[in-house]
Amino acid sequence: MGETDETHFGFSWFRPKGLQWLSNFIPFMSILSANALLQGAIVNGLVSVSISSIEKRFKLTSTQSGIFAATYDVFVTIMLIPLALYATKVNKVKCIGLGMMIVGIGSILVIIPEYTAGPYSVGEARKDICVTGGPDKKCSDEGTGSFSAHRELLLLLLSQAFVGIGASPLFTYGITCLDEFDSHKRTGRNLALYMIASTVGPALAFFGCGFMLKVWGDWRTLPSDMGIDSSADPRFIGMWWIGFVVCGFVALFTAFPLIMFPKRLKDTGMRKSNDVHRTDASLDKDFSDHKYEFFKIILMLLKNKTCMCVILMQTIEAMLMNGYITFIPKLLETLLGFSSGSASLVTGGVVVPVGITASWIGGKIAKLFENRFKPSMYFVITFGILAAGCSSCLLIRCESLNVFGVNVPQTELPKFGALETCSENCHCDAFFNPVCSEESKLTFLSPCHAGCADLPGIKFGASNWTECGCSKNTMVKKGYCDASCQKQIYQFIAMFVALSFCIFITAPVLQSSSLRVVNHKHRDHFTCFGWLWMRILGSIPGAIVFGYIIDVNCMYWQKDCVSQKCQFYNASNLGWAFFYFTIAVKFTGGVLLFLAAYFYQESDRPTGKESCRTLDTDASESVKMSYEKVQL
């Protein structure tokens, strides 16, 4: 294959001259970022928003829906080893393109269980008011263990497996390609743009899917035929699948150009002409001709103190960040009394714009540092300390609420102007729909728990109820009682903005400078090896640790026939637990980065050009042969 063919855009016989302008870095960066946006939308946006609808549609337990969400991480982890093993033997851009096509197929596959499950069926509308004269409803064993239920779950897991397998090259080969195709001075900026695209994707998914969940999702039935009059009815099922299908088809479209990119772009040599070789001296080795090249590289990384300190720091940060991403909305609900919708809005309203701004600034700072490892580490340590200080926002909370049945026992009802027996004859369904008696400042778990009578014209989802025996003035309104904490809310948001800024600004600096630890031939091995640690010991257990912290601080469990869900937490204990965990992670991470900088010894040939294409002009035939072997 000639030099011209190596940089031509297209495949086989299809290499039209009119498309050769795409074989440059800017078109590549744009297409890669579009794919990162779609991957973020599918994995971090659509799955999070749709998970409750998926549970309802296919009658999944919380454990089963957790398995569905975790399947992606499991298959990404499985793919990391072969990606590292064959990194030097494949066209990495084509691998990314083929992977994103698999992501598109996997995303579209969710329509299959929606189709095979048949028409959506619902049970009797659940009462959230006081119903007397009959026994509590008993659980039915029908359907929960049927073949159909397991079949739909397996199809959903298959969809997530496809997405996990396909997305794995995007955040391994994708990062190293950005470093390989452009000047190292611009790696931080390019990574910042890449991270911005990944941040915008979930935001778009939250907005679009939030709207579609208000549209009836089963084309074979009508909600009116089932007695469902609005999306407020808990039996309502939204069009949860449409976002997956749309993103899947768009991913197929945006992935197609990637499979036509060559191994080397036309402007790579020009862009990398002034690159400076920066590598830890003990890692500046070449095993290209060794029989056990892969194992030699991995063993070398394991033995290097700087490398392992960086990987361990990124691992515990992944544990913290995955927990934050999963549970911050729930934390806002607990600390500040936000509704779930308001909590998601505040989280997205802060994280997205702050993440975009801070990532861009971080990319600029990485360029100023010229990817010098030690100054970059000291910068990340400094902002880690600031982030630890800003995490004290987790200690800000509203005044504790008085909730009947949680922290107000039945014997204390007379203090709030109600009889102890005001709701003892009510058969309250296991439903959580909090209401407030404004006069007595007492919150009830539902209108039923407040003893509200079943009056004509009262529908599910009403805003006010009358003739409630446990309320001093017999009236309650929807929602928690007002805790009057506007000042605390403003304080929290201000500090949360600062916390988010300190976290996002360090990401491009850390990622770009850490690539300078290893020889440029080992970038892919280092990236895959690091992601393997971050997945197995960071992201996956992170959600489990945070979930455990939240569960042990639960004060009220809403239980039904197949699962239980915590609806009220001890806000004070939960805030302190998150704060201590954040401080511990930031302190440990700072120590690890300090040790990484301390052990780092730059190679004694800092002025050598690292651009891999300069090897083509080297007079040594052996160097040429080694390079060609790496490129196969």
C-alpha positions as CSV (number, residue, x, y, z in Angstrom):
1,M,0.0,0.0,0.0
2,G,1.4,3.4,-1.0
3,E,1.7,6.5,1.0
4,T,-1.2,8.1,-0.8
5,D,-3.5,5.1,0.0
6,E,-2.5,5.2,3.7
7,T,-4.1,8.7,4.1
8,H,-7.0,8.3,1.7
9,F,-10.6,8.5,3.0
10,G,-12.8,5.6,1.9
11,F,-12.5,1.9,1.6
12,S,-11.5,-0.6,-1.0
13,W,-12.4,0.9,-4.4
14,F,-14.5,3.7,-3.0
15,R,-12.2,6.6,-2.5
16,P,-13.8,9.6,-4.2
17,K,-11.7,12.7,-4.6
18,G,-14.5,14.9,-3.4
19,L,-14.4,13.3,0.1
20,Q,-10.6,13.4,0.7
21,W,-10.9,16.7,2.7
22,L,-12.4,14.5,5.4
23,S,-9.0,12.9,5.9
24,N,-7.9,15.7,8.2
25,F,-8.0,16.2,11.9
26,I,-10.9,18.8,12.2
27,P,-13.5,16.6,10.3
28,F,-12.3,13.6,12.3
29,M,-12.6,15.4,15.6
30,S,-16.1,16.6,14.7
31,I,-17.4,13.2,13.7
32,L,-15.8,11.5,16.8
33,S,-17.4,14.1,19.1
34,A,-20.8,13.5,17.5
35,N,-20.4,9.8,18.3
36,A,-19.3,10.6,21.9
37,L,-22.5,12.8,22.2
38,L,-24.7,9.9,21.1
39,Q,-23.0,7.4,23.4
40,G,-23.4,9.7,26.3
41,A,-27.1,10.3,25.4
42,I,-27.8,6.5,25.3
43,V,-25.8,5.3,28.3
44,N,-25.9,8.2,30.7
45,G,-29.1,9.8,29.7
46,L,-31.8,7.5,28.3
47,V,-31.1,4.6,30.6
48,S,-31.2,6.8,33.7
49,V,-34.5,8.5,32.7
50,S,-36.2,5.4,31.4
51,I,-35.3,2.9,34.1
52,S,-38.5,3.4,36.1
53,S,-40.7,3.1,33.0
54,I,-38.8,-0.1,32.0
55,E,-39.5,-1.6,35.4
56,K,-43.2,-0.8,35.1
57,R,-43.5,-2.0,31.5
58,F,-41.9,-5.4,32.0
59,K,-42.7,-5.8,35.7
60,L,-39.1,-5.9,36.7
61,T,-37.8,-5.8,40.3
62,S,-35.3,-3.2,41.4
63,T,-32.6,-6.0,41.4
64,Q,-33.4,-6.9,37.8
65,S,-33.4,-3.2,36.7
66,G,-30.0,-2.9,38.4
67,I,-28.7,-5.8,36.5
68,F,-30.0,-4.2,33.3
69,A,-28.1,-0.9,34.1
70,A,-24.9,-2.8,35.1
71,T,-24.7,-5.0,32.0
72,Y,-23.1,-2.1,30.1
73,D,-20.2,-1.8,32.5
74,V,-19.7,-5.5,32.6
75,F,-19.3,-5.8,28.8
76,V,-17.1,-2.7,28.5
77,T,-14.8,-4.3,31.1
78,I,-14.7,-7.6,29.2
79,M,-13.7,-5.7,26.0
80,L,-10.8,-3.8,27.5
81,I,-8.3,-6.7,27.4
82,P,-8.8,-7.5,23.7
83,L,-8.7,-3.8,22.9
84,A,-5.3,-3.5,24.6
85,L,-4.0,-6.7,23.0
86,Y,-4.8,-5.7,19.4
87,A,-4.2,-2.0,19.7
88,T,-1.1,-2.0,17.4
89,K,-2.6,-4.4,14.9
90,V,-5.8,-2.7,13.8
91,N,-7.0,0.6,12.4
92,K,-8.3,2.1,15.6
93,V,-10.7,4.6,13.9
94,K,-12.4,1.9,12.0
95,C,-12.8,-0.1,15.3
96,I,-14.5,3.0,16.8
97,G,-16.8,3.2,13.8
98,L,-17.7,-0.5,13.8
99,G,-18.2,-0.3,17.6
100,M,-20.6,2.7,17.3
101,M,-22.6,0.7,14.7
102,I,-22.9,-2.1,17.3
103,V,-24.0,0.6,19.8
104,G,-26.7,1.8,17.3
105,I,-27.9,-1.8,16.8
106,G,-28.0,-2.4,20.5
107,S,-30.0,0.8,21.1
108,I,-32.5,-0.2,18.5
109,L,-32.9,-3.7,19.9
110,V,-34.9,-2.3,22.9
111,I,-37.9,-2.2,20.6
112,I,-37.9,-6.0,20.4
113,P,-39.0,-6.7,24.0
114,E,-41.5,-3.8,23.7
115,Y,-43.0,-5.7,20.7
116,T,-42.8,-9.3,22.1
117,A,-44.2,-8.3,25.5
118,G,-47.6,-7.7,23.8
119,P,-50.1,-5.0,24.7
120,Y,-49.5,-3.2,27.9
121,S,-51.8,-4.4,30.7
122,V,-52.5,-2.6,34.0
123,G,-54.2,-3.5,37.2
124,E,-56.8,-1.7,39.2
125,A,-56.0,1.9,40.0
126,R,-54.4,2.3,43.3
127,K,-56.2,4.3,46.0
128,D,-54.2,7.0,47.8
129,I,-57.2,7.9,50.0
130,C,-58.7,6.2,53.1
131,V,-60.6,3.1,52.1
132,T,-62.5,1.3,54.9
133,G,-64.5,-1.8,55.1
134,G,-62.2,-4.3,53.4
135,P,-58.9,-6.2,54.0
136,D,-55.6,-5.0,52.7
137,K,-54.7,-6.3,49.2
138,K,-52.7,-9.5,49.0
139,C,-49.9,-10.0,46.6
140,S,-50.3,-12.2,43.6
141,D,-47.6,-14.5,42.4
142,E,-48.8,-14.4,38.8
143,G,-46.4,-13.1,36.1
144,T,-43.4,-12.4,38.2
145,G,-41.6,-15.6,37.4
146,S,-43.1,-16.4,33.9
147,F,-41.1,-17.3,30.9
148,S,-42.3,-14.1,29.2
149,A,-40.9,-11.9,31.9
150,H,-37.5,-13.6,31.8
151,R,-37.5,-13.4,28.0
152,E,-38.0,-9.6,27.9
153,L,-35.3,-9.2,30.6
154,L,-32.9,-11.3,28.5
155,L,-33.6,-9.2,25.4
156,L,-33.0,-6.0,27.4
157,L,-29.7,-7.4,28.7
158,L,-28.7,-8.3,25.1
159,S,-29.4,-4.7,24.1
160,Q,-27.1,-3.4,26.8
161,A,-24.4,-6.0,26.0
162,F,-24.3,-4.7,22.4
163,V,-24.0,-1.1,23.6
164,G,-21.2,-2.0,26.1
165,I,-19.2,-4.0,23.5
166,G,-19.6,-1.3,20.9
167,A,-18.9,1.7,23.1
168,S,-15.6,0.3,24.6
169,P,-13.3,1.5,21.7
170,L,-14.8,5.0,21.8
171,F,-13.3,6.0,25.2
172,T,-10.0,4.0,24.8
173,Y,-9.0,4.2,21.2
174,G,-10.8,7.6,20.9
175,I,-8.6,9.2,23.5
176,T,-5.4,7.9,22.1
177,C,-6.3,8.8,18.5
178,L,-6.8,12.4,19.6
179,D,-3.3,12.3,21.1
180,E,-1.9,10.5,18.1
181,F,-3.4,12.7,15.3
182,D,-2.7,16.2,16.7
183,S,0.0,18.0,18.5
184,H,0.5,17.1,22.2
185,K,0.1,20.8,23.0
186,R,-3.5,20.6,21.9
187,T,-4.3,17.2,23.5
188,G,-5.8,18.9,26.5
189,R,-8.0,21.2,24.4
190,N,-9.1,18.3,22.2
191,L,-10.0,16.1,25.2
192,A,-12.0,19.1,26.7
193,L,-14.1,19.3,23.5
194,Y,-14.5,15.5,23.6
195,M,-15.7,15.7,27.2
196,I,-18.0,18.6,26.4
197,A,-19.7,16.5,23.8
198,S,-20.1,13.6,26.3
199,T,-21.6,16.0,28.8
200,V,-24.1,17.6,26.3
201,G,-25.4,14.2,25.2
202,P,-27.1,13.2,28.5
203,A,-28.5,16.7,28.9
204,L,-30.2,16.4,25.5
205,A,-31.5,12.9,26.4
206,F,-32.9,14.1,29.7
207,F,-34.8,16.9,27.9
208,G,-36.1,14.9,25.0
209,C,-36.9,11.7,26.9
210,G,-38.5,13.7,29.7
211,F,-41.0,15.1,27.1
212,M,-41.6,11.7,25.4
213,L,-42.4,10.0,28.8
214,K,-45.5,12.2,28.9
215,V,-46.7,10.6,25.6
216,W,-48.5,7.3,25.8
217,G,-46.0,4.6,24.8
218,D,-48.0,1.5,23.7
219,W,-49.3,1.8,20.1
220,R,-51.6,-1.1,20.6
221,T,-53.8,0.3,23.4
222,L,-55.3,3.6,24.5
223,P,-54.9,4.9,28.0
224,S,-58.6,5.9,28.1
225,D,-59.6,2.2,27.6
226,M,-57.8,1.4,30.8
227,G,-59.2,4.1,32.9
228,I,-56.0,6.2,32.8
229,D,-56.8,9.8,32.4
230,S,-53.3,11.5,32.7
231,S,-49.6,10.9,33.1
232,A,-50.0,11.5,36.8
233,D,-51.6,8.0,37.1
234,P,-48.8,5.6,38.3
235,R,-50.1,3.1,35.8
236,F,-49.3,5.4,32.9
237,I,-46.4,4.2,30.6
238,G,-44.6,6.8,28.5
239,M,-42.9,6.4,25.1
240,W,-39.6,5.3,26.8
241,W,-38.3,3.4,23.8
242,I,-38.4,6.1,21.2
243,G,-35.3,7.8,22.4
244,F,-33.3,4.6,22.1
245,V,-34.6,3.9,18.6
246,V,-33.9,7.5,17.3
247,C,-30.4,7.6,18.9
248,G,-29.7,4.1,17.5
249,F,-30.4,5.1,13.9
250,V,-28.5,8.4,14.2
251,A,-25.5,6.4,15.7
252,L,-25.5,4.1,12.6
253,F,-25.4,7.3,10.4
254,T,-22.6,9.0,12.3
255,A,-20.5,5.8,12.7
256,F,-20.4,5.1,9.0
257,P,-17.8,7.8,8.1
258,L,-15.5,6.5,10.9
259,I,-15.0,3.2,9.1
260,M,-13.7,5.0,6.1
261,F,-10.9,6.9,7.9
262,P,-7.3,5.8,7.3
263,K,-4.8,4.9,9.9
264,R,-3.1,8.2,9.4
265,L,-4.6,11.6,8.5
266,K,-3.2,13.8,5.8
267,D,-2.3,16.7,8.2
268,T,-0.9,14.5,11.1
269,G,2.7,15.0,10.1
270,M,2.3,18.8,10.0
271,R,0.4,19.0,13.2
272,K,2.9,16.8,15.1
273,S,6.1,18.3,13.6
274,N,7.1,20.1,16.8
275,D,6.0,17.5,19.4
276,V,8.5,16.9,22.2
277,H,9.2,13.4,23.6
278,R,8.0,13.3,27.3
279,T,8.0,9.9,29.0
280,D,8.9,8.5,32.4
281,A,12.4,7.1,31.9
282,S,11.6,3.7,33.2
283,L,8.7,3.3,30.8
284,D,10.6,4.5,27.7
285,K,11.0,1.0,26.3
286,D,10.0,-0.7,23.1
287,F,8.8,-4.3,23.0
288,S,7.7,-4.4,19.4
289,D,9.8,-7.4,18.4
290,H,9.2,-9.3,21.6
291,K,7.2,-12.5,21.5
292,Y,5.2,-11.6,24.6
293,E,4.9,-7.9,23.9
294,F,1.5,-7.4,25.5
295,F,2.4,-9.2,28.8
296,K,5.8,-7.3,28.9
297,I,4.0,-4.0,28.6
298,I,1.4,-4.8,31.3
299,L,4.1,-6.1,33.7
300,M,6.1,-2.9,33.1
301,L,3.1,-0.7,33.9
302,L,2.4,-2.7,37.1
303,K,5.9,-2.2,38.3
304,N,6.0,1.5,37.6
305,K,5.1,3.6,40.7
306,T,4.1,6.7,38.8
307,C,1.9,4.8,36.5
308,M,0.1,2.9,39.3
309,C,-0.3,6.0,41.4
310,V,-2.1,7.7,38.5
311,I,-4.3,4.7,37.8
312,L,-5.2,4.2,41.5
313,M,-6.1,7.9,41.8
314,Q,-8.3,7.7,38.7
315,T,-9.9,4.5,40.1
316,I,-11.0,6.1,43.4
317,E,-12.2,9.2,41.5
318,A,-14.2,7.0,39.2
319,M,-15.8,5.4,42.3
320,L,-16.7,8.9,43.7
321,M,-17.9,10.3,40.4
322,N,-20.1,7.3,39.5
323,G,-21.7,7.6,42.9
324,Y,-22.3,11.3,42.5
325,I,-23.8,10.9,39.0
326,T,-26.2,8.2,40.2
327,F,-27.3,9.7,43.5
328,I,-26.9,13.5,43.5
329,P,-30.5,14.1,42.5
330,K,-31.7,11.8,45.3
331,L,-29.3,13.7,47.7
332,L,-30.9,17.0,46.7
333,E,-34.4,15.6,47.3
334,T,-33.3,14.6,50.8
335,L,-31.2,17.6,51.9
336,L,-33.3,20.4,50.4
337,G,-36.7,18.9,49.9
338,F,-36.7,19.1,46.1
339,S,-39.1,17.1,44.0
340,S,-37.5,14.5,41.8
341,G,-38.1,16.7,38.8
342,S,-36.7,19.8,40.4
343,A,-33.7,17.8,41.6
344,S,-32.9,16.6,38.1
345,L,-33.4,20.1,36.7
346,V,-31.0,21.7,39.3
347,T,-28.4,18.9,38.7
348,G,-28.6,19.3,35.0
349,G,-28.8,23.1,35.1
350,V,-25.5,23.2,37.2
351,V,-23.5,20.2,35.8
352,V,-24.0,20.8,32.1
353,P,-23.1,24.5,31.8
354,V,-20.4,24.4,34.5
355,G,-19.0,21.1,33.0
356,I,-18.7,22.7,29.5
357,T,-17.1,25.9,30.8
358,A,-14.7,24.2,33.2
359,S,-13.6,21.5,30.7
360,W,-12.9,24.2,28.1
361,I,-10.8,26.2,30.6
362,G,-9.0,23.0,31.7
363,G,-8.1,22.3,28.1
364,K,-6.6,25.8,27.8
365,I,-4.6,25.3,31.0
366,A,-3.3,21.9,29.7
367,K,-2.0,23.7,26.7
368,L,-0.2,26.3,28.8
369,F,1.5,23.5,30.8
370,E,2.6,21.8,27.5
371,N,1.7,18.5,29.1
372,R,4.6,18.7,31.6
373,F,3.7,16.0,34.1
374,K,4.7,17.5,37.5
375,P,3.2,21.0,37.1
376,S,0.0,19.3,35.8
377,M,-0.2,17.0,38.9
378,Y,0.3,19.9,41.3
379,F,-2.5,21.8,39.5
380,V,-4.9,18.8,39.9
381,I,-3.9,18.4,43.6
382,T,-4.6,22.1,44.2
383,F,-8.1,21.9,42.7
384,G,-8.7,18.6,44.5
385,I,-8.1,20.3,47.8
386,L,-10.5,23.1,46.7
387,A,-13.1,20.5,45.7
388,A,-12.8,18.8,49.1
389,G,-13.5,22.2,50.8
390,C,-16.5,22.9,48.5
391,S,-17.9,19.4,49.3
392,S,-19.0,20.9,52.6
393,C,-22.1,22.0,50.7
394,L,-23.3,18.4,51.5
395,L,-23.7,19.6,55.1
396,I,-26.2,22.3,54.1
397,R,-29.8,21.1,54.6
398,C,-33.3,22.3,55.4
399,E,-34.9,22.0,58.8
400,S,-36.0,18.4,59.6
401,L,-39.6,17.7,58.7
402,N,-42.2,16.2,61.0
403,V,-43.5,13.1,59.2
404,F,-46.2,10.9,60.7
405,G,-45.1,7.3,60.8
406,V,-41.4,8.1,60.3
407,N,-40.2,10.4,63.1
408,V,-43.6,11.2,64.6
409,P,-45.2,8.2,66.2
410,Q,-49.0,7.7,66.5
411,T,-48.9,8.5,70.2
412,E,-47.7,12.1,69.4
413,L,-50.5,12.9,67.1
414,P,-52.5,14.9,69.8
415,K,-49.6,17.4,69.9
416,F,-50.5,18.2,66.3
417,G,-54.3,18.5,66.9
418,A,-55.3,15.0,65.8
419,L,-56.6,11.8,67.4
420,E,-54.3,8.8,67.7
421,T,-57.0,6.7,65.9
422,C,-57.6,9.1,63.0
423,S,-56.4,6.7,60.3
424,E,-56.3,3.3,62.0
425,N,-59.3,2.0,60.0
426,C,-57.8,3.0,56.7
427,H,-56.3,0.3,54.5
428,C,-53.5,2.3,53.0
429,D,-51.9,0.9,49.8
430,A,-48.1,0.8,49.7
431,F,-47.9,4.1,47.9
432,F,-45.8,7.2,48.7
433,N,-47.6,10.4,47.9
434,P,-46.7,12.9,50.7
435,V,-49.2,15.5,51.7
436,C,-48.9,18.4,54.2
437,S,-51.3,19.7,56.9
438,E,-50.2,23.4,56.7
439,E,-51.8,24.4,60.0
440,S,-50.0,21.8,62.1
441,K,-46.9,21.6,59.9
442,L,-47.1,17.8,59.8
443,T,-46.3,15.7,56.7
444,F,-48.1,12.4,56.0
445,L,-46.9,9.6,53.7
446,S,-50.1,9.8,51.7
447,P,-53.7,11.2,51.8
448,C,-54.6,7.7,53.1
449,H,-52.3,8.1,56.1
450,A,-53.8,11.5,56.7
451,G,-57.3,9.9,56.9
452,C,-58.7,11.7,53.9
453,A,-62.1,10.4,52.9
454,D,-63.0,8.9,49.5
455,L,-65.1,11.7,48.1
456,P,-66.8,11.9,44.7
457,G,-64.6,13.8,42.2
458,I,-61.3,13.1,44.0
459,K,-59.0,11.5,41.4
460,F,-55.5,10.2,41.7
461,G,-52.9,13.0,41.5
462,A,-55.1,15.7,43.0
463,S,-53.5,18.7,44.6
464,N,-55.8,19.2,47.6
465,W,-57.9,16.9,49.8
466,T,-60.6,17.7,52.3
467,E,-62.2,15.8,55.2
468,C,-58.8,14.4,56.4
469,G,-59.2,13.2,59.9
470,C,-55.6,13.6,60.9
471,S,-55.3,17.2,59.9
472,K,-56.1,19.9,62.4
473,N,-58.3,21.8,59.9
474,T,-59.3,18.6,57.9
475,M,-57.4,19.8,54.8
476,V,-54.0,18.8,53.3
477,K,-52.1,19.8,50.2
478,K,-49.8,17.7,47.9
479,G,-46.1,17.6,48.8
480,Y,-43.9,18.0,51.8
481,C,-44.5,20.9,54.3
482,D,-42.5,23.9,53.4
483,A,-39.2,23.8,55.4
484,S,-38.5,27.6,54.7
485,C,-34.9,27.2,53.6
486,Q,-34.4,29.5,50.6
487,K,-31.2,30.8,52.1
488,Q,-29.8,27.2,52.4
489,I,-30.8,26.4,48.8
490,Y,-28.9,29.4,47.4
491,Q,-25.9,28.5,49.6
492,F,-25.9,24.9,48.4
493,I,-26.2,25.8,44.7
494,A,-23.4,28.4,44.9
495,M,-21.1,25.8,46.6
496,F,-22.2,23.0,44.3
497,V,-21.3,25.2,41.3
498,A,-17.8,25.7,42.8
499,L,-17.5,21.9,43.5
500,S,-18.5,21.0,39.9
501,F,-16.1,23.5,38.5
502,C,-13.1,22.2,40.5
503,I,-13.9,18.6,39.4
504,F,-14.4,19.3,35.7
505,I,-11.4,21.7,35.2
506,T,-8.9,19.0,36.2
507,A,-10.2,16.3,33.9
508,P,-8.5,17.5,30.6
509,V,-5.3,18.4,32.5
510,L,-5.0,15.0,34.2
511,Q,-5.9,13.0,31.1
512,S,-3.6,14.7,28.7
513,S,-0.6,14.8,31.1
514,S,-1.0,11.1,32.1
515,L,-0.6,10.1,28.5
516,R,3.0,11.6,28.8
517,V,3.9,9.0,31.4
518,V,4.2,6.1,28.9
519,N,6.0,5.7,25.6
520,H,3.7,6.8,22.7
521,K,3.6,3.1,21.5
522,H,2.0,2.1,24.8
523,R,-0.7,4.7,25.0
524,D,-3.5,2.3,24.1
525,H,-2.3,-0.3,26.6
526,F,-2.0,2.3,29.3
527,T,-5.5,3.7,28.6
528,C,-7.2,0.3,28.4
529,F,-5.3,-0.9,31.5
530,G,-6.4,2.2,33.4
531,W,-10.0,1.8,32.3
532,L,-9.9,-1.8,33.4
533,W,-9.0,-0.7,37.0
534,M,-11.5,2.1,36.9
535,R,-14.4,-0.2,35.9
536,I,-13.6,-3.2,38.2
537,L,-12.5,-1.3,41.3
538,G,-14.1,2.2,40.6
539,S,-17.3,2.7,38.7
540,I,-19.0,-0.6,39.4
541,P,-18.3,-0.8,43.2
542,G,-18.8,3.0,43.5
543,A,-22.5,2.8,42.8
544,I,-22.8,-0.1,45.3
545,V,-20.9,1.9,48.0
546,F,-23.0,5.0,47.6
547,G,-26.2,2.9,47.4
548,Y,-25.2,1.2,50.7
549,I,-24.6,4.6,52.3
550,I,-28.0,5.8,51.3
551,D,-29.8,2.6,52.3
552,V,-28.4,2.5,55.8
553,N,-29.7,6.0,56.3
554,C,-33.3,5.1,55.2
555,M,-36.1,6.0,57.7
556,Y,-39.1,4.7,55.7
557,W,-39.2,1.8,53.2
558,Q,-42.1,1.7,50.7
559,K,-42.7,-2.0,50.2
560,D,-44.8,-3.8,47.6
561,C,-45.1,-7.4,46.4
562,V,-41.8,-7.7,44.6
563,S,-39.5,-5.0,45.9
564,Q,-39.0,-2.2,48.4
565,K,-37.9,1.4,47.9
566,C,-36.7,4.0,50.4
567,Q,-38.8,7.2,50.4
568,F,-37.5,9.1,53.4
569,Y,-33.9,9.5,54.6
570,N,-32.1,10.8,57.6
571,A,-30.8,14.0,55.9
572,S,-28.2,14.9,58.5
573,N,-26.5,11.5,58.6
574,L,-26.7,11.2,54.8
575,G,-25.0,14.5,54.2
576,W,-22.2,13.8,56.7
577,A,-21.6,10.3,55.2
578,F,-21.3,11.7,51.7
579,F,-19.0,14.5,53.0
580,Y,-16.7,12.1,54.8
581,F,-16.5,9.8,51.8
582,T,-15.7,12.7,49.5
583,I,-13.0,14.1,51.8
584,A,-11.4,10.6,52.1
585,V,-11.3,10.2,48.3
586,K,-9.9,13.6,47.6
587,F,-7.2,13.3,50.3
588,T,-6.2,9.8,49.1
589,G,-6.2,11.0,45.5
590,G,-4.0,14.0,46.4
591,V,-1.5,11.8,48.1
592,L,-1.4,9.4,45.2
593,L,-0.8,12.3,42.7
594,F,1.9,13.8,44.9
595,L,3.7,10.4,44.9
596,A,3.2,10.1,41.2
597,A,4.9,13.4,40.6
598,Y,7.7,12.5,43.2
599,F,8.5,9.2,41.5
600,Y,8.3,10.6,37.9
601,Q,11.6,10.9,36.2
602,E,11.4,12.3,32.7
603,S,13.3,10.5,29.9
604,D,16.8,11.9,29.2
605,R,15.9,12.7,25.6
606,P,13.3,15.5,26.0
607,T,14.2,17.2,22.8
608,G,13.6,14.2,20.6
609,K,10.6,14.4,18.2
610,E,7.9,12.0,19.2
611,S,5.9,12.2,16.0
612,C,5.6,8.7,14.8
613,R,5.7,9.8,11.1
614,T,9.2,11.2,11.5
615,L,10.4,7.6,11.7
616,D,9.7,7.3,8.0
617,T,12.6,9.6,7.2
618,D,15.0,7.9,9.6
619,A,18.0,6.5,7.8
620,S,17.9,3.3,9.9
621,E,16.2,0.4,8.1
622,S,15.5,-1.4,11.4
623,V,13.6,1.6,12.7
624,K,11.5,1.6,9.6
625,M,10.7,-2.1,10.0
626,S,9.7,-1.7,13.6
627,Y,7.4,1.2,12.8
628,E,5.7,-0.7,9.9
629,K,5.1,-3.7,12.3
630,V,3.4,-1.4,14.8
631,Q,1.1,0.0,12.1
632,L,-0.1,-3.4,10.9
